[in-house]
Amino acid sequence: MVEHEEKEGEKEDKGIRELIEQLMAMADQLGEIELENVIIETDALEFEILPGSMVPMVQPSAQAAAVAKAVPEVLVLPTELLSATFIPPITEWPGEVVEVQIGAKRGSGGSRKSVVTIGGEKTMPFYLFEYENPNPPSIAIDVFDIPGTFLSQPVREKYEDVYESPADWARKAVEYGANAVTIHLISTDPLINDTPVNEAAKTVEEVLQAVDVPVIVGGSGDKDKDPEVLAKAAEVAEGERVLLNSVSLDMDWKKVVDAAKKYGHNVIAFTQMNVNDARLLNTNLLKREMPKNQIIIDPTCAALGYGLEYAFSNYERIRLSAIRGDEALQMPLSAGTTNAWGAREANKSEKKMPQWGPRAFRGPLWETATALTLALAGCDLFLMMHPGALQAFKSTVQNLLTIVTETREQVDWVHAKF
């Protein structure tokens, strides 16, 4: 009986060995074998792995193997900064913005001692690595033909000794550093004083005589009366190359354009945050034979916190279209950044909002931030009010336009201690 059991055990061992030999042969041929639904019942199981006979189930990728091979056995800490050369991404733009001159000197038929030239860009603003645009942004300070009691206190206190007289107000604006002066004839509005056109024209003459910088003439915003007011202003300012502010699609723009051509002035083409409308208005002006270098685009300025990001987008799209070759948009850009004073954060008294800080600082900063944002989008001419905002804007722009030629020492962060 025992002898029979031993023979049966030898048969099972022989069967297992034959199975193993078959599996090994298949493994040599196929590379790997996957067994499914296999149950092994045994009291003891012994595996013998011969050197070189084991094939790993997961092979490392070539990339992982290369990385593993490249890693040094000993980590070496850096002892100096890596040297690198920066190559700026130069873009060759096919288009160019035309130059527009505001004001005329005596030799050109006017009486200005200085003129303002804007435009001429061949790249985006402050891209000094691509091209140095020829003309920096210019600033005009707003002057009104009625007392400035309606202005926010930080602005009003800068002009309260002169805001009864537009001429004196204009002189003070020049003292504050304005490149030009804007006289807004808002008293002509039928809902304010309904000042006659001839009387408004006399105010323009007084301002022209009071200052020797270029003058911008603005109406009241009344679409029916503004064409008459601006046409008469063009007549009395003949030869001075003033900037008439403004013409729009919903007014008799032809009357203003014809007067501008006749007496040698510039016009602002005003649209409300719509690039297609700006293109349409400019196309109409060009068809009316208004010289391209006497047109300035105003796509509407929104204040910081009140749609400035959308205004920025419009200014940037217009400037990019211009340097890409869109001839209907290849004119300089202007912005009434005094709109910033309409924001409650700029004009709300600290008595009502003490957590906002002093309005005397907050308001000018609001106007400065509005102007700087649009300067980065490509704006050329800024209509501002507060002298502090004017100076802050000027100095910041000057820094942005300064090319650093000296080599500056790099920070040695390897040996730095904090």
C-alpha positions in Angstrom: 0.0 0.0 0.0 2.8 2.3 0.9 4.7 1.4 -2.2 1.6 2.3 -4.3 1.3 5.7 -2.7 5.0 6.5 -3.4 4.5 5.6 -7.0 1.4 7.9 -7.2 3.5 10.7 -5.6 6.3 10.2 -8.2 3.7 10.5 -11.0 2.4 13.8 -9.6 5.9 15.2 -9.2 6.7 14.2 -12.8 3.5 15.8 -14.0 4.3 19.1 -12.2 7.9 19.0 -13.6 6.6 18.5 -17.1 4.1 21.3 -16.7 6.9 23.6 -15.4 9.1 22.7 -18.3 6.2 23.4 -20.8 5.6 26.8 -19.1 9.3 27.7 -19.2 9.5 26.7 -22.9 6.4 28.9 -23.6 8.0 31.8 -21.6 11.2 31.5 -23.7 9.1 31.7 -26.9 6.5 34.3 -25.9 8.4 36.4 -23.4 5.7 36.2 -20.8 2.7 34.0 -19.8 -0.4 35.1 -18.0 -2.4 32.4 -16.3 -6.1 32.8 -15.6 -8.4 30.8 -13.3 -5.5 28.7 -11.9 -5.8 27.2 -8.4 -2.7 25.7 -6.8 -3.3 23.6 -3.7 -0.1 22.4 -1.9 1.3 22.0 1.5 4.6 23.6 0.5 5.7 25.5 -2.6 9.3 26.1 -3.5 10.5 28.4 -6.3 14.0 28.2 -7.6 15.1 31.3 -9.6 18.3 30.8 -11.5 20.6 33.7 -12.3 19.7 35.4 -15.6 16.5 33.4 -16.0 14.2 36.1 -14.5 12.5 38.6 -16.8 11.0 41.7 -15.1 7.3 42.0 -15.5 7.5 45.8 -16.0 10.2 47.2 -18.2 11.3 50.8 -17.5 10.7 53.3 -20.3 13.6 54.6 -22.3 13.0 58.1 -21.0 13.0 56.9 -17.3 16.2 54.9 -17.9 17.9 57.9 -19.5 16.9 60.2 -16.6 18.1 57.6 -14.1 21.4 57.3 -15.9 21.8 61.2 -16.0 21.3 61.7 -12.3 24.7 62.1 -10.7 25.5 59.8 -7.8 26.6 62.8 -5.7 24.5 66.0 -5.5 26.6 69.0 -6.3 25.3 72.3 -5.0 25.6 75.4 -7.4 28.4 77.8 -6.6 27.5 80.6 -9.1 24.6 81.9 -11.1 23.9 80.5 -14.5 24.6 82.9 -17.3 21.9 83.4 -19.9 21.2 85.8 -22.8 17.8 87.3 -23.3 16.7 87.8 -26.9 13.6 90.0 -27.1 10.8 88.8 -29.4 11.0 91.4 -32.1 7.9 91.8 -34.3 8.0 93.7 -37.6 4.7 95.6 -37.8 3.6 96.6 -41.3 1.5 99.7 -40.3 2.3 103.0 -38.7 0.3 105.7 -36.9 0.3 109.1 -38.5 1.7 112.2 -36.6 -0.8 114.9 -35.7 0.4 118.4 -34.7 -1.7 120.5 -32.4 -0.9 124.2 -32.4 1.0 126.4 -34.9 3.9 128.7 -34.3 4.3 132.1 -35.9 6.3 130.8 -38.8 3.3 128.6 -39.7 0.5 131.1 -39.4 -0.2 130.8 -35.7 1.0 132.5 -32.5 2.0 129.5 -30.3 5.5 129.3 -28.7 5.2 125.5 -28.5 3.3 122.8 -30.3 2.2 119.3 -29.4 3.0 116.4 -31.8 1.5 113.0 -31.1 1.4 109.7 -33.0 4.1 108.3 -35.3 4.1 104.9 -33.5 5.4 101.8 -35.2 4.9 99.5 -32.3 3.0 99.2 -29.0 3.8 101.8 -26.3 7.1 101.4 -24.3 8.3 98.5 -26.5 11.7 100.1 -26.6 13.3 96.8 -27.6 11.4 96.9 -30.9 11.3 100.6 -31.8 11.6 104.0 -30.0 8.3 105.7 -30.9 9.0 109.3 -31.7 6.5 111.2 -29.5 5.8 110.7 -25.8 2.2 111.2 -24.4 1.0 114.7 -24.0 -1.3 116.3 -21.4 -3.9 119.0 -21.6 -5.5 120.4 -18.5 -9.3 121.0 -18.6 -10.6 124.6 -18.2 -14.3 125.5 -18.2 -16.2 128.6 -19.2 -18.3 128.6 -16.0 -17.0 128.7 -12.4 -15.7 125.4 -11.2 -18.0 125.0 -8.2 -19.1 121.7 -9.6 -15.7 120.2 -9.4 -14.5 117.8 -6.7 -12.9 119.6 -3.8 -9.3 118.4 -4.4 -9.5 119.8 -7.9 -11.5 122.9 -7.0 -9.0 124.1 -4.4 -6.3 124.1 -7.0 -8.1 126.6 -9.2 -10.6 128.4 -6.9 -8.6 131.6 -7.2 -9.0 131.6 -11.0 -12.0 129.6 -11.9 -14.1 132.7 -12.5 -11.9 133.6 -15.5 -11.2 131.0 -18.2 -8.2 132.9 -19.3 -6.6 133.0 -15.8 -7.6 129.4 -15.3 -5.7 128.5 -18.6 -2.6 130.4 -17.4 -2.5 128.5 -14.2 -2.9 125.2 -16.0 0.3 126.0 -18.0 2.1 126.9 -14.8 1.2 123.4 -13.5 3.0 121.9 -16.5 0.3 121.3 -19.1 1.4 120.7 -22.7 -1.9 122.1 -23.9 -5.1 123.6 -22.5 -8.7 122.4 -23.2 -11.4 125.1 -23.0 -14.8 123.4 -22.5 -17.7 125.6 -23.6 -20.3 123.9 -21.4 -22.2 127.1 -20.8 -23.5 126.8 -24.4 -25.7 123.9 -23.3 -29.3 125.0 -23.7 -30.0 123.3 -20.3 -27.2 125.4 -18.5 -26.8 129.0 -19.7 -27.5 128.6 -23.5 -24.6 131.0 -24.1 -24.8 132.4 -27.7 -22.3 131.0 -30.2 -20.5 134.4 -30.8 -20.1 134.9 -27.0 -18.5 131.4 -26.7 -16.2 132.3 -29.6 -14.9 135.3 -27.6 -14.0 133.0 -24.7 -11.9 130.9 -27.2 -10.1 134.1 -28.3 -9.4 135.1 -24.7 -7.8 131.8 -23.9 -5.7 131.9 -27.1 -4.4 135.3 -26.1 -3.8 134.2 -22.5 -1.5 131.2 -23.2 1.1 130.4 -25.8 0.5 126.6 -25.8 -1.8 124.7 -28.1 -5.5 124.9 -27.4 -8.3 122.3 -27.5 -11.8 123.6 -27.9 -14.7 121.4 -26.5 -18.4 121.9 -26.7 -21.1 121.2 -24.2 -22.1 117.8 -25.5 -25.4 119.0 -27.0 -25.6 117.4 -30.4 -27.6 120.2 -32.0 -25.6 123.2 -30.8 -22.1 121.8 -30.7 -21.6 121.9 -34.5 -22.4 125.6 -34.6 -20.2 126.3 -31.5 -17.2 124.4 -32.9 -17.5 125.8 -36.4 -17.5 129.3 -35.0 -14.5 128.5 -32.8 -12.7 127.2 -35.8 -13.3 130.5 -37.6 -12.0 132.8 -34.7 -9.0 130.5 -34.2 -8.0 130.5 -37.9 -4.3 129.6 -38.3 -3.8 128.4 -34.7 -4.3 124.7 -35.6 -6.6 124.0 -32.6 -8.1 120.7 -31.8 -11.9 120.6 -32.1 -13.5 118.3 -29.5 -15.4 116.6 -31.0 -17.4 115.1 -33.9 -19.5 112.0 -33.6 -21.8 109.9 -35.8 -25.0 111.3 -34.2 -24.4 115.0 -34.9 -23.8 117.2 -38.0 -20.1 116.2 -38.1 -19.8 117.5 -41.7 -20.2 121.1 -40.6 -17.4 120.8 -38.1 -15.1 118.9 -40.5 -15.7 121.5 -43.2 -14.8 124.3 -40.8 -11.7 122.4 -39.6 -10.5 122.0 -43.2 -11.3 125.6 -44.1 -9.4 127.1 -41.2 -6.7 124.5 -40.8 -7.6 122.7 -37.6 -7.7 119.1 -36.2 -10.7 117.2 -35.0 -11.4 114.5 -32.4 -13.5 111.6 -33.7 -15.5 110.5 -30.8 -17.3 107.1 -30.5 -18.6 105.2 -27.5 -16.5 102.1 -26.9 -17.1 100.5 -30.3 -14.1 99.8 -32.6 -16.4 99.3 -35.6 -18.0 102.7 -35.0 -14.6 104.3 -34.7 -13.6 102.8 -38.1 -16.9 103.9 -39.7 -16.6 107.5 -38.4 -12.9 107.8 -39.5 -13.8 106.4 -42.9 -16.5 109.0 -43.3 -14.1 111.8 -42.3 -11.5 110.6 -44.9 -14.2 110.4 -47.6 -15.0 114.0 -46.7 -11.4 114.7 -47.5 -10.4 115.5 -44.0 -6.6 114.9 -43.9 -5.6 111.8 -42.0 -3.0 113.7 -40.1 -5.6 116.1 -38.6 -7.8 113.3 -37.0 -7.4 112.0 -33.5 -9.5 109.1 -32.2 -11.4 109.1 -28.9 -13.0 105.7 -28.3 -14.3 106.9 -24.8 -12.4 106.7 -21.5 -13.9 104.9 -18.6 -12.6 105.4 -15.0 -10.8 102.9 -12.9 -13.3 100.5 -11.5 -16.1 101.6 -13.9 -15.3 99.8 -17.1 -11.7 100.7 -17.5 -10.8 97.2 -18.5 -13.2 97.5 -21.5 -11.9 100.9 -22.4 -8.4 99.5 -22.3 -9.4 96.6 -24.6 -10.8 99.1 -27.2 -7.7 101.4 -27.1 -5.4 98.3 -27.5 -7.5 96.8 -30.3 -7.4 100.1 -32.2 -3.6 100.5 -31.8 -2.9 96.9 -32.8 -5.2 97.3 -35.8 -3.3 100.5 -36.8 0.2 98.9 -36.7 -1.1 95.8 -38.4 -2.1 98.0 -41.4 -5.8 99.2 -40.9 -5.6 102.6 -42.5 -8.9 103.7 -41.1 -7.5 103.5 -37.5 -4.0 104.8 -38.1 -4.5 108.0 -36.0 -3.4 109.0 -32.5 -5.6 108.2 -29.5 -6.9 110.6 -26.9 -8.7 110.1 -23.5 -10.6 112.3 -21.2 -9.1 110.8 -18.0 -10.8 113.5 -16.0 -13.7 111.0 -16.1 -11.9 109.4 -13.1 -13.3 112.1 -10.9 -16.8 110.8 -11.6 -15.9 107.7 -9.6 -17.2 107.7 -6.0 -13.8 106.3 -4.8 -12.2 109.5 -6.2 -14.6 112.2 -5.0 -16.4 110.7 -1.9 -15.4 112.6 1.2 -13.4 110.9 3.9 -16.0 112.0 6.4 -18.4 109.7 4.7 -15.9 106.9 3.9 -13.0 107.3 6.5 -11.7 103.8 5.7 -10.8 104.9 2.2 -8.2 107.5 3.4 -7.8 111.2 2.5 -9.6 112.2 -0.7 -6.8 114.7 -1.4 -4.5 111.7 -2.2 -7.1 109.2 -3.3 -8.6 111.4 -6.1 -5.4 112.3 -7.9 -4.2 108.6 -7.6 -7.5 107.5 -9.2 -6.9 109.9 -12.1 -3.2 108.9 -12.4 -4.1 105.1 -12.5 -6.7 105.7 -15.1 -4.3 107.6 -17.3 -1.4 105.2 -16.9 -3.6 102.2 -17.8 -4.6 103.8 -21.1 -1.1 104.9 -21.8 -0.1 101.2 -21.7 -2.8 100.5 -24.3 -1.5 103.1 -26.7 -3.2 106.5 -25.8 -1.3 109.6 -26.9 -3.2 112.6 -25.6 -4.6 112.9 -22.0 -7.2 115.4 -20.9 -6.5 115.8 -17.1 -7.4 118.1 -14.2 -5.4 117.7 -11.0 -1.8 119.0 -11.2 -0.7 116.2 -8.8 -2.0 113.6 -11.2 -0.4 115.4 -14.1 3.1 115.3 -12.4 2.7 111.7 -11.2 1.7 110.6 -14.7 4.5 112.6 -16.4 7.2 111.2 -14.1 6.0 107.6 -14.5 5.9 107.8 -18.3 9.4 109.3 -18.3 10.7 106.3 -16.3 9.0 103.9 -18.7 10.7 105.7 -21.7 14.1 105.6 -20.1 16.5 103.0 -21.6 18.8 101.5 -19.0 22.2 101.2 -20.6 24.4 100.4 -17.6 24.8 96.8 -16.4 23.1 96.2 -13.1 24.6 93.7 -10.6 22.5 90.6 -10.2 21.3 89.4 -6.8 23.5 86.6 -5.6 20.8 84.4 -4.3 23.2 81.4 -3.9 25.0 82.9 -1.0 22.3 85.2 0.2 21.1 84.9 3.8 17.6 85.7 4.9 
